[in-house]
């Protein structure tokens, strides 16, 4: 296979890699003690309240198993939230009767779930609101000082028009808070300390958008005594030659990328160890990011993936756009 590339292309690719795949802080002080100190100060969070929007469907209530376990391991409150969104075309009296019925059903539903969670030793509050689900969820999370939102990504509502599916992804795009999502086939629960996750995987791509997930991962791993793994995937691009496909970056450039990636991940491992997370590892993989993340997830026995994405507003939260979306939809564990 012909992998020869020009010296000019090598220099351009290396400069592009350093510019795009290493955060500014690491580029400026790579290899210094100051880097670790800066990262250590940056990665500090303390979760006290998890919000769980529900709509009465099986998919929405399934997230309670994961959120409840996470709440116990973090020692924080669980805020159950239902937003009723009745149709506006049933006539005034019909609308009043419908709203009264649906609010009654929502209260009964939340009371049952609250009692069940209280029996597990979880501190729970319940809340009912009316209006546009996305706006109500975001407004409540902000006003109530929630630290994380846990939502399902599919399902049919039993309490009026639903909160799931597109609403979850709208919340993901508009909130600045971390969001934990579960799918309709996320059926088991965390197996770690005090109901929390036993293993956490953190995919990083060198950007600040991906690194914003690190504080959440460190906090959960520390409180839940979980195994923590940092993962970086190098995506191989190909050039079409006359007779075959050949790696565009060649063996030399690939070796350089691997070395940079391993050094990059080593900083996050050191920060994790400074936070008394003893079981922390890292892997550099090659291939399609979404596929390699899921492969590593299966091989490592991951129970929670913590990763970043871009919001429409430009605000960043928890690798990026389509990769995160693919992983969320394919995963049978929370993301």
C-alpha positions in Angstrom: 0.0 0.0 0.0 1.4 3.4 -1.0 1.5 5.6 2.1 4.1 8.2 1.0 3.1 11.8 1.6 4.9 15.0 1.1 6.9 16.8 3.8 4.7 19.8 3.3 1.5 17.7 3.9 3.1 16.2 7.1 3.8 19.7 8.5 0.3 20.9 7.6 -1.4 17.9 9.1 0.6 18.0 12.3 -0.1 21.8 12.8 -3.8 21.1 12.2 -3.8 18.3 14.7 -2.1 20.5 17.4 -4.4 23.4 16.7 -7.6 21.4 16.7 -7.0 18.4 18.9 -5.1 20.0 21.8 -6.9 22.5 24.0 -5.2 25.9 24.4 -4.3 25.3 28.0 -2.4 22.1 27.1 -0.7 23.7 24.1 0.6 26.5 26.2 1.9 24.6 29.2 2.2 21.1 27.9 4.2 18.9 30.4 4.3 21.4 33.2 3.0 21.1 36.7 0.8 24.2 36.1 -1.3 22.2 33.6 -2.4 19.7 36.2 -3.1 22.4 38.8 -5.2 24.4 36.3 -7.2 21.3 35.3 -7.6 20.3 38.9 -9.1 23.7 39.8 -11.3 23.7 36.7 -12.8 20.2 37.2 -14.8 20.8 40.4 -18.5 20.1 40.7 -20.8 19.1 43.5 -24.2 17.7 42.5 -27.0 18.3 45.0 -30.2 17.9 42.9 -31.1 15.8 39.9 -34.2 16.7 38.0 -36.3 13.9 36.4 -39.0 15.0 33.9 -41.7 12.3 33.6 -44.8 11.8 31.5 -46.2 8.5 32.9 -44.9 6.3 30.1 -42.9 3.2 30.8 -39.9 4.7 29.1 -40.0 7.8 31.3 -40.3 5.9 34.5 -37.6 3.5 33.5 -35.1 6.3 33.9 -36.0 6.5 37.6 -34.0 3.3 38.3 -30.8 4.9 36.9 -31.5 8.4 38.4 -32.4 6.8 41.7 -29.2 4.8 41.9 -27.2 7.9 40.9 -28.9 10.0 43.5 -28.1 7.5 46.2 -24.4 7.3 45.3 -24.1 11.1 45.1 -26.2 11.7 48.1 -28.4 14.3 46.4 -32.1 15.1 46.0 -34.3 13.7 43.2 -36.8 16.3 41.9 -39.6 14.5 40.0 -41.3 16.8 37.4 -44.4 16.5 35.3 -45.5 19.1 32.8 -49.1 18.9 31.7 -49.7 20.3 28.2 -53.5 20.0 27.4 -54.8 20.7 23.8 -56.3 24.1 23.3 -59.2 23.1 20.9 -61.6 21.2 23.3 -63.7 24.2 24.4 -63.3 26.1 27.6 -65.3 23.8 29.9 -63.9 20.7 28.4 -60.4 22.2 28.8 -61.0 22.9 32.5 -62.3 19.4 33.1 -59.4 17.9 31.2 -56.8 19.9 33.0 -58.3 19.0 36.4 -58.3 15.3 35.5 -54.8 15.3 34.1 -53.4 17.2 37.1 -55.1 14.8 39.4 -53.6 11.8 37.5 -50.2 13.5 37.5 -50.3 14.0 41.3 -51.3 10.4 41.9 -48.6 9.2 39.6 -45.9 11.3 41.3 -47.1 10.3 44.8 -46.7 6.6 44.0 -43.2 7.1 42.5 -42.1 9.3 45.4 -43.2 6.8 48.0 -41.3 4.0 46.1 -38.1 6.1 46.0 -38.5 7.2 49.6 -38.6 3.5 50.6 -35.2 3.2 49.0 -33.8 5.9 51.2 -33.8 8.6 48.5 -34.8 12.2 49.2 -37.5 13.1 46.7 -39.6 16.2 45.9 -42.4 16.3 43.3 -43.5 19.1 41.0 -46.3 19.7 38.5 -46.3 22.5 35.9 -48.3 23.5 32.8 -47.2 24.8 29.5 -44.6 24.0 26.8 -42.6 21.0 28.1 -39.2 22.2 26.9 -39.5 25.7 28.3 -41.0 24.4 31.6 -38.2 21.8 32.1 -35.4 24.3 31.4 -37.0 27.0 33.6 -37.6 24.7 36.5 -34.1 23.3 36.3 -32.7 26.8 36.5 -35.0 28.2 39.2 -34.7 25.1 41.4 -30.9 25.0 41.0 -30.8 21.5 39.6 -27.4 20.2 38.7 -28.4 17.5 36.2 -31.4 16.4 34.2 -32.2 12.7 33.6 -34.6 12.0 30.7 -35.8 9.2 28.5 -35.4 9.6 24.7 -38.6 7.8 23.5 -42.0 6.7 24.6 -45.7 7.6 24.5 -47.2 9.8 27.2 -50.0 8.7 29.5 -50.3 12.2 31.0 -51.3 14.4 28.1 -49.0 15.2 25.3 -45.6 13.7 25.9 -42.3 14.9 27.2 -40.1 12.4 25.4 -38.5 11.9 22.1 -38.1 15.3 20.4 -38.5 17.2 23.7 -35.5 15.4 25.2 -33.3 16.5 22.3 -34.7 20.0 22.4 -33.7 20.1 26.1 -30.3 18.7 25.2 -29.7 21.5 22.7 -31.0 24.4 24.9 -29.9 23.7 28.4 -26.4 24.4 29.8 -26.8 21.5 32.4 -25.6 18.0 32.0 -28.3 15.7 30.7 -28.4 11.9 31.3 -30.5 10.1 28.7 -31.9 6.5 28.5 -33.5 4.7 25.6 -36.5 2.4 25.6 -34.2 -0.7 25.8 -32.2 0.6 28.7 -33.6 -2.1 31.0 -31.1 -2.9 33.8 -29.6 -0.6 36.5 -26.3 0.5 37.8 -24.3 -2.1 39.7 -21.7 0.0 41.5 -21.4 1.4 45.0 -24.7 2.4 46.7 -26.6 2.1 43.4 -24.3 4.2 41.3 -22.4 3.3 38.1 -19.6 0.8 38.4 -17.8 1.8 35.2 -17.7 5.2 33.4 -16.3 5.9 30.0 -15.3 9.5 29.0 -14.7 10.0 25.2 -12.5 13.0 24.5 -11.5 14.6 21.2 -9.1 17.3 22.4 -11.7 20.1 22.2 -13.2 22.1 25.0 -16.6 20.9 23.9 -15.7 17.3 24.8 -13.7 18.3 27.9 -16.7 20.0 29.5 -17.9 16.5 30.4 -14.9 15.7 32.5 -16.0 17.4 35.8 -19.3 15.5 35.8 -17.4 12.2 35.2 -14.9 12.9 37.9 -17.5 13.8 40.4 -19.7 10.7 39.8 -16.6 8.4 39.6 -15.3 9.8 43.0 -18.7 9.5 44.8 -19.7 6.1 43.3 -16.2 4.6 43.6 -16.4 3.7 39.9 -13.8 2.6 37.4 -13.0 5.5 35.1 -11.7 5.3 31.5 -10.7 8.1 29.2 -11.0 7.3 25.5 -9.7 9.2 22.4 -10.6 8.0 18.9 -8.4 9.0 16.0 -10.4 9.1 12.8 -8.5 7.9 9.8 -9.3 9.8 6.6 -8.5 8.2 3.3 -7.3 9.4 -0.1 -8.3 7.6 -3.3 -5.3 6.7 -5.5 -5.4 5.1 -8.9 -5.5 1.6 -7.6 -6.6 1.6 -4.0 -7.6 3.5 -0.9 -4.7 4.7 1.3 -4.6 6.4 4.7 -4.3 10.1 4.1 -2.2 10.7 7.1 0.3 7.8 6.6 2.2 5.8 9.2 4.4 8.7 10.3 1.6 11.1 11.0 -0.4 8.3 12.6 2.4 7.6 15.0 2.6 11.2 15.9 -1.1 11.4 16.5 -1.0 8.3 18.7 1.8 9.8 20.9 0.0 13.2 21.2 -3.3 11.4 22.1 -1.7 9.2 24.8 0.1 12.3 26.3 -3.2 14.3 26.1 -5.1 11.6 28.0 -2.4 11.2 30.6 -3.2 14.7 32.0 -6.8 13.7 32.7 -5.7 10.5 34.3 -3.5 12.4 36.7 -6.3 14.8 37.6 -8.5 11.8 38.3 -5.9 10.3 40.6 -5.6 13.5 42.5 -9.3 13.2 43.2 -8.7 9.8 44.7 -10.1 7.9 41.8 -7.8 4.9 41.9 -9.0 2.8 39.0 -8.5 5.1 36.1 -7.2 4.0 32.6 -7.1 5.4 29.1 -7.2 4.1 25.5 -6.4 5.6 22.1 -8.4 3.9 19.4 -8.4 4.3 15.6 -11.5 4.3 13.4 -15.1 5.7 13.4 -15.6 7.6 16.7 -19.2 6.4 17.4 -18.4 2.7 16.5 -15.2 2.7 18.5 -16.9 4.3 21.5 -19.5 1.6 21.5 -16.9 -1.2 20.9 -14.9 0.0 23.9 -18.1 0.4 25.9 -18.9 -3.3 25.4 -15.3 -4.5 26.0 -14.9 -2.5 29.1 -18.3 -3.2 30.6 -19.3 0.4 30.7 -22.4 1.4 32.6 -22.4 5.2 31.9 -20.9 7.2 29.1 -20.2 10.9 29.8 -19.6 12.9 26.7 -19.9 16.4 25.3 -21.9 17.9 22.4 -22.8 21.3 20.9 -25.9 23.2 21.7 -27.8 25.4 19.1 -27.1 28.4 21.2 -23.4 27.9 21.1 -23.3 26.8 24.8 -21.6 23.5 25.5 -22.5 20.7 27.9 -21.8 17.2 28.4 -17.8 14.3 21.6 -19.7 16.2 19.4 -23.1 16.6 17.6 -23.7 13.6 15.4 -21.3 11.3 17.3 -23.1 11.9 20.6 -26.5 11.5 19.0 -25.4 8.2 17.4 -24.1 6.9 20.8 -27.2 8.0 22.6 -29.5 6.2 20.2 -27.5 3.0 20.1 -26.6 2.6 23.7 -28.5 0.3 26.0 -27.1 2.2 29.1 -27.4 5.8 30.1 -25.4 8.5 28.3 
